[in-house]
Amino acid sequence: MKKIFLNTVCILTISTLLAGCSFGGSSDTANVTVSKVKTAGSISDTVYSGNVVSAEEVSIIPSVSGKVQTIDVEVGQTVEKGDTLFTIDNTDLTYKLNQAQANYDAAEATYEKTSGGTSKQAQIDANQALEKAKNELNDATNAYNTAKSQSENNTLVTSAQVAYDSAKSNYDRNYSLYEGGAIAKVTLEDAKNKLDSAEAQLEIAKANQDTALKNAESRLNNAQTSVNSASENYNITNEINNPDNTKAAKAQMDSAKAALDLAQHQLDNSVVTAPIAGKISSKSIDVGGMTPAQGASMVLTNVDSINVDIKVTETNINEISVGMSAKINVPATGLSYDGTISTISPSANEKTGMFDVKIAVESSDENIKVGMVTDVTLAGDNENDTLLVPQESIFKDGDNSYVYLIEGDKLSKHLVTLGQAKNQYFEISDGLTKDDQIVVDGSSNMKDGIKFNIVKSN
């Protein structure tokens, strides 16, 4: 038992000696990081991380959807207001416009006939128009049935599917051979390229088949509308002229004119133009692809007007105001710019709990670009000689607050009276003077009167 006790004593003694040699130096010297007491007028309240954004950015969302026919710009290209950005396939839109024009012409003719009296020639014309509309409906019905059958049987996709299956089988076979070392990597890559090409052709064939069915269905609907319109016209021209018929014909003509204007508007909007001057900052469409069902096809940015967005805590939001000056530093370029706070969010962001603040950059140039990260300092009008110390320099002893002060070659424990917390600082209302040197961080053996070794000075 004595041996075990002695071994335990030896272990404890050695552990104590090792602890005395750990970080923090010898027991009579403390390693410290120091900083001078500063004033509100000598430091910026804080450095905010900001992002460069355009003051004017427009998401290009076309009012008509469809297959992209041409793209006239590239990302980064500068455009003027009214320049064409891209066009959408207008085949169906043109057909709808022609149909709307025909419906309007028929409605207009009906109105003129009913308001001027019914004649034999008007009856003949109405009958011919009805027969023509019925013939078109018959042709449209046959075309739709054919397209529907092709879609159900995948007639237009069969050859592309066979080509894809063959390419897939060929790739799988070559992959197995490559894994076994029987073929070179270039042979496998060639098989993969053929597979990718076959897959793309298969997707195009499927899209074309769907488009053909949609176009046939649209033609059928329009033909049915034409028959209905021609039938109404025929019935009206064969009725005795009366005020009610004239009024109905006028309403039908007005409705047809509204439909014609809408069709013309949609056709015009198949050519998408720039609503403002600027640069194309992003593009999410390709020729042959469909415009996005949700989201923008392009984003147009006015690079001549630049803002910087920062987020401010609730502690500091009441210290800033619209019109306050800002200094904006761009670490990526080393350049600095002056700015002015232009807007302050009236409420905090629900997710971050911080307030969004926008700063207008003055005299921006081509070196500051949208998306760059910045460091922003704000210059208020209320800077003063209030003493500030870093929060980590404050130590607690019950309800008392104190700091370690550098006095000669020793540390001195000083009681201080804390004021308002200000970002990473505390205001000191009593206990320190300007330019006193205090400990920000130190080893665990710090105490009043101990000697020190400065390892870092902030």
C-alpha positions in Angstrom: 0.0 0.0 0.0 2.9 2.4 0.8 4.4 1.8 -2.6 1.1 2.7 -4.3 0.8 5.8 -2.2 4.3 6.9 -3.0 3.8 6.4 -6.7 0.6 8.5 -6.6 2.5 11.3 -4.8 5.2 11.2 -7.5 2.7 11.4 -10.3 0.9 14.4 -8.7 4.3 16.1 -8.2 5.3 15.6 -11.8 1.9 16.8 -13.1 2.3 20.0 -11.0 5.7 20.7 -12.4 4.4 20.1 -16.0 1.5 22.5 -15.4 4.0 25.2 -14.4 5.7 24.8 -17.7 2.6 25.0 -19.8 1.5 28.1 -22.0 1.4 31.2 -20.0 5.0 31.3 -19.0 6.4 30.9 -15.5 4.1 31.4 -12.6 5.5 34.9 -11.9 5.1 36.2 -15.5 1.9 36.5 -17.5 1.8 36.4 -21.3 -0.6 39.1 -22.5 -2.0 40.8 -25.6 -2.4 44.5 -25.1 -4.3 47.5 -26.6 -4.6 51.2 -26.0 -7.8 52.7 -24.7 -9.5 54.4 -27.6 -12.1 57.1 -28.1 -15.2 57.0 -30.3 -13.6 59.7 -32.4 -10.5 57.6 -33.0 -12.1 54.4 -34.4 -14.9 53.6 -36.8 -17.9 52.2 -35.0 -17.5 49.0 -37.0 -16.5 47.6 -40.3 -19.5 46.2 -42.2 -19.1 43.5 -44.8 -21.1 44.6 -47.9 -22.0 43.4 -51.4 -21.9 45.5 -54.5 -25.3 45.5 -56.3 -26.8 47.4 -59.1 -29.1 50.2 -58.2 -31.3 49.2 -61.1 -31.7 45.5 -62.1 -34.5 44.2 -64.3 -35.5 40.5 -64.5 -36.6 39.8 -68.1 -39.7 37.7 -68.0 -41.5 37.6 -71.4 -45.2 38.0 -71.4 -45.5 35.1 -73.8 -43.9 31.7 -73.4 -42.6 29.3 -76.0 -39.5 28.0 -77.7 -36.6 30.4 -78.0 -35.9 31.1 -81.6 -32.9 33.4 -81.5 -30.7 35.0 -78.8 -29.1 38.3 -79.8 -26.9 39.0 -76.8 -24.4 37.4 -74.5 -23.7 37.7 -70.8 -21.6 40.8 -70.1 -22.8 42.5 -73.3 -23.9 46.2 -73.1 -27.3 47.0 -74.6 -29.3 50.1 -75.1 -33.0 50.5 -74.2 -35.1 48.9 -77.0 -32.4 46.6 -78.3 -33.6 43.1 -79.1 -32.5 40.5 -76.5 -34.1 37.3 -77.9 -37.1 36.1 -79.9 -39.7 33.5 -79.3 -41.0 31.2 -82.0 -44.1 33.0 -83.3 -45.6 30.4 -85.6 -48.5 29.7 -83.4 -48.9 33.4 -82.4 -49.0 34.3 -86.1 -51.7 31.8 -86.7 -53.7 33.1 -83.8 -53.3 36.6 -85.1 -54.5 35.6 -88.6 -57.4 33.8 -87.1 -58.3 36.8 -84.9 -58.1 39.0 -87.9 -60.5 36.7 -89.8 -62.9 36.7 -86.9 -62.8 40.4 -86.7 -63.4 40.8 -90.4 -66.4 38.5 -90.2 -67.8 40.3 -87.2 -67.3 43.7 -88.8 -69.1 42.4 -92.0 -72.0 41.1 -89.9 -72.4 44.4 -88.2 -72.4 46.3 -91.4 -75.0 44.0 -92.9 -77.3 44.0 -89.9 -77.0 47.7 -89.5 -77.7 48.3 -93.3 -80.2 45.5 -93.9 -80.1 41.9 -95.0 -79.5 41.1 -98.7 -79.3 38.0 -100.8 -75.7 38.5 -101.4 -75.0 38.8 -97.7 -76.8 35.5 -97.2 -74.6 33.9 -99.9 -71.4 35.3 -98.4 -72.4 34.1 -94.9 -73.1 30.6 -96.2 -69.8 30.5 -98.1 -67.9 31.6 -95.0 -69.6 28.9 -92.9 -68.8 26.2 -95.4 -65.2 27.4 -95.5 -65.0 27.3 -91.7 -66.5 23.8 -91.6 -64.0 22.5 -94.1 -61.2 24.0 -92.0 -62.6 22.3 -88.9 -62.7 19.0 -90.7 -59.1 19.4 -91.8 -58.0 20.5 -88.3 -59.8 17.5 -86.8 -58.0 15.1 -89.1 -54.7 16.8 -88.4 -55.3 16.6 -84.6 -56.3 13.0 -84.7 -53.1 12.2 -86.7 -50.9 14.1 -84.2 -52.6 12.5 -81.2 -52.1 9.0 -82.7 -48.5 9.8 -83.3 -48.1 11.1 -79.8 -49.8 8.1 -78.2 -47.7 5.7 -80.3 -44.5 7.7 -80.1 -44.2 7.5 -83.9 -42.0 10.6 -84.1 -39.8 9.4 -81.3 -39.3 5.8 -82.3 -36.2 6.2 -84.5 -34.5 8.5 -81.9 -35.4 6.0 -79.1 -33.8 3.2 -81.1 -30.7 5.2 -81.7 -30.5 6.0 -78.0 -31.0 2.4 -77.0 -28.3 1.4 -79.4 -25.9 4.0 -78.2 -26.6 3.1 -74.6 -26.0 -0.6 -75.3 -22.7 0.3 -77.1 -21.6 2.5 -74.2 -22.3 -0.2 -71.6 -20.4 -2.8 -73.6 -17.4 -0.5 -74.1 -17.5 0.4 -70.4 -17.2 -3.3 -69.4 -14.4 -3.7 -71.9 -12.6 -0.6 -70.6 -13.0 -1.8 -67.0 -11.3 -5.1 -68.1 -8.5 -3.2 -69.9 -9.6 -4.5 -73.3 -10.0 -1.0 -74.9 -8.5 2.4 -74.6 -10.1 5.3 -72.7 -10.6 7.3 -76.0 -12.8 4.5 -77.3 -15.0 4.7 -74.2 -15.1 8.5 -74.4 -16.2 8.3 -78.1 -19.0 5.9 -77.0 -20.0 8.3 -74.2 -20.1 11.2 -76.7 -22.4 9.2 -79.0 -24.6 8.3 -76.1 -24.9 12.0 -75.0 -25.7 13.0 -78.6 -28.4 10.3 -79.0 -29.9 11.3 -75.7 -30.1 15.0 -76.8 -31.7 13.9 -80.1 -34.2 11.8 -78.2 -35.2 14.8 -76.0 -35.6 17.0 -79.1 -37.8 14.4 -80.8 -40.0 14.2 -77.7 -40.3 18.0 -77.6 -41.1 18.2 -81.3 -43.8 15.5 -80.9 -45.3 17.4 -78.0 -45.2 20.7 -80.0 -46.8 19.1 -83.0 -49.7 17.9 -80.8 -50.1 21.3 -79.2 -50.1 23.1 -82.5 -52.7 20.6 -83.9 -54.9 21.1 -80.8 -54.6 24.9 -81.1 -55.6 24.7 -84.8 -58.6 22.6 -83.9 -59.7 25.0 -81.2 -59.3 28.0 -83.5 -61.2 26.2 -86.3 -64.1 25.4 -83.9 -64.2 29.1 -82.9 -64.3 30.1 -86.6 -67.2 27.7 -87.2 -69.1 29.1 -84.3 -68.5 32.7 -85.4 -69.4 31.9 -89.0 -72.5 30.0 -87.9 -73.6 33.0 -85.8 -72.9 35.3 -88.7 -75.0 33.1 -91.0 -77.9 33.0 -88.6 -77.8 36.8 -88.1 -77.8 37.5 -91.9 -80.9 35.3 -92.3 -82.9 37.0 -89.6 -85.0 40.0 -90.1 -83.0 43.2 -89.3 -83.9 44.6 -85.9 -82.2 46.8 -83.3 -81.4 43.8 -81.1 -79.6 42.0 -83.9 -77.6 45.2 -84.6 -76.7 45.7 -81.0 -75.5 42.0 -80.7 -73.5 42.3 -83.9 -71.8 45.5 -82.6 -70.9 43.7 -79.3 -69.5 40.7 -81.3 -67.4 43.1 -83.5 -66.1 44.9 -80.4 -65.2 41.5 -78.8 -63.5 40.4 -82.0 -61.5 43.6 -82.1 -60.3 43.1 -78.5 -59.2 39.6 -79.4 -57.4 40.9 -82.4 -55.6 43.5 -80.4 -54.5 40.9 -77.8 -53.2 38.6 -80.5 -51.2 41.4 -82.1 -49.8 42.3 -78.6 -48.7 38.7 -78.0 -47.1 38.5 -81.4 -45.3 41.8 -80.8 -44.0 40.5 -77.5 -42.4 37.4 -79.1 -39.6 39.9 -79.8 -38.2 40.7 -76.3 -36.4 44.0 -76.0 -34.3 45.7 -73.3 -36.5 47.9 -71.0 -33.4 49.8 -69.8 -29.8 50.4 -70.9 -27.3 48.2 -69.1 -25.4 44.9 -69.2 -26.7 41.4 -69.4 -25.7 39.9 -66.0 -27.2 36.5 -66.4 -29.0 34.3 -69.0 -31.0 31.1 -68.3 -32.2 30.3 -71.9 -30.8 28.6 -74.9 -31.8 28.5 -78.6 -34.3 25.7 -79.0 -35.2 25.5 -75.4 -38.4 26.8 -73.7 -38.6 30.0 -71.8 -38.7 29.3 -68.0 -42.1 28.7 -66.5 -40.8 30.5 -63.4 -38.0 32.9 -63.0 -36.3 35.3 -65.4 -35.0 34.4 -68.9 -32.3 37.1 -68.5 -31.3 39.7 -65.9 -30.3 43.2 -67.1 -28.2 45.3 -64.8 -27.6 49.1 -65.0 -23.8 49.2 -64.2 -23.7 53.0 -64.2 -25.6 53.1 -60.9 -24.0 51.1 -58.1 -25.1 50.4 -54.5 -23.6 48.5 -51.7 -25.8 46.6 -49.3 -24.9 46.0 -45.7 -26.7 44.6 -42.7 -26.8 46.5 -39.4 -27.6 45.1 -35.9 -30.4 46.5 -33.8 -27.7 47.9 -31.4 -26.4 50.2 -34.1 -29.4 50.9 -36.3 -30.4 54.0 -34.3 -26.9 55.5 -34.7 -27.1 55.7 -38.5 -29.3 57.8 -40.8 -30.0 58.5 -44.4 -27.4 60.8 -45.8 -24.6 59.6 -43.6 -21.3 59.3 -45.3 -19.5 56.0 -45.9 -16.1 54.8 -46.9 -16.2 51.7 -49.1 -13.1 49.6 -49.5 -12.9 46.8 -52.2 -10.3 44.2 -51.0 -10.2 42.6 -54.4 -8.9 45.8 -56.1 -7.5 47.8 -53.2 -9.5 50.8 -54.3 -11.8 52.9 -52.1 -14.9 54.9 -52.9 -17.1 57.4 -51.1 -20.7 56.6 -50.5 -23.9 57.9 -48.9 -26.6 55.9 -47.1 -29.7 56.1 -49.4 -32.2 53.8 -47.7 -32.6 52.1 -44.3 -35.1 49.2 -43.9 -37.8 50.2 -41.4 -37.9 46.7 -39.9 -35.4 43.9 -39.3 -35.2 40.9 -41.6 -37.2 38.0 -40.1 -34.5 35.5 -40.8 -31.3 37.4 -39.8 -32.7 39.9 -37.3 -30.7 42.6 -38.9 -31.6 45.8 -40.8 -30.9 46.1 -44.5 -29.1 49.4 -45.4 -28.3 50.5 -48.9 -25.4 52.8 -49.7 -25.2 54.7 -53.0 -21.6 54.7 -54.4 -20.3 58.0 -55.6 -18.1 58.3 -58.7 -18.1 54.5 -59.4 -16.0 53.2 -62.2 -15.4 50.0 -64.1 -13.2 48.6 -61.4 -16.1 48.1 -59.0 -18.3 45.4 -60.2 -21.6 43.9 -59.1 -21.1 40.9 -56.8 -17.8 42.2 -55.3 -17.3 42.0 -51.5 -16.6 45.3 -49.7 -15.6 46.6 -46.3 -17.7 49.6 -45.2 -17.1 52.1 -42.4 -19.7 54.7 -41.5 -18.8 58.2 -40.4 -21.3 59.7 -38.1 -21.7 63.2 -36.9 -21.7 62.3 -33.2 -18.1 61.1 -32.8 -16.7 62.2 -29.4 -14.1 61.5 -26.8 -16.0 58.7 -25.1 -13.5 56.1 -24.0 -13.9 52.6 -25.5 -12.3 49.3 -24.7 -12.7 45.9 -26.4 -15.4 43.7 -24.7 -12.9 40.9 -24.2 -10.7 43.1 -22.0 -13.5 43.4 -19.3 -13.2 40.9 -16.4 -15.9 40.4 -13.7 -15.6 40.0 -10.0 -19.2 39.7 -8.7 -21.0 42.9 -9.6 -17.7 44.7 -10.2 -16.0 45.1 -13.6 -12.3 45.6 -13.9 -9.4 45.6 -16.4 -5.7 44.9 -16.2 -3.7 48.0 -16.8 0.0 48.1 -17.8 1.9 50.1 -15.2 5.6 49.9 -15.4 6.7 46.3 -15.6 3.6 44.9 -13.8 -0.1 44.5 -14.3 -2.5 46.6 -12.2 -6.1 45.5 -11.6 -8.3 48.6 -12.1 -12.0 48.9 -11.3 -14.0 50.5 -14.2 -17.5 51.8 -14.7 -19.1 50.4 -17.8 -21.3 52.5 -20.1 -23.2 51.3 -23.2 -22.1 48.3 -25.2 -21.1 49.5 -28.7 -20.5 46.8 -31.2 -17.4 44.9 -30.0 -16.6 47.7 -27.4 -17.8 48.9 -24.1 -18.0 52.6 -23.2 -15.9 53.4 -20.0 -17.4 56.2 -18.0 -14.9 56.0 -15.1 -11.6 54.3 -14.2 -9.4 54.9 -17.3 -7.9 57.7 -19.2 -7.2 58.1 -22.9 -4.2 56.1 -24.2 -4.0 53.9 -21.1 -2.6 50.5 -22.2 -4.8 47.5 -21.1 -4.7 43.8 -21.4 -7.1 42.3 -24.1 -6.2 38.7 -23.6 -3.7 36.9 -21.3 -2.6 33.7 -19.7 -4.5 32.1 -16.8 -2.0 33.3 -14.2 -2.8 37.0 -14.5 -3.3 38.8 -11.3 -2.7 42.2 -9.7 1.0 43.1 -9.5 2.3 40.2 -11.6 5.0 40.9 -14.2 4.1 40.4 -17.8 5.4 39.5 -21.3 3.7 41.2 -24.2 3.1 38.7 -27.0 1.0 40.9 -29.2 -0.1 44.6 -29.3 -3.3 45.6 -31.1 
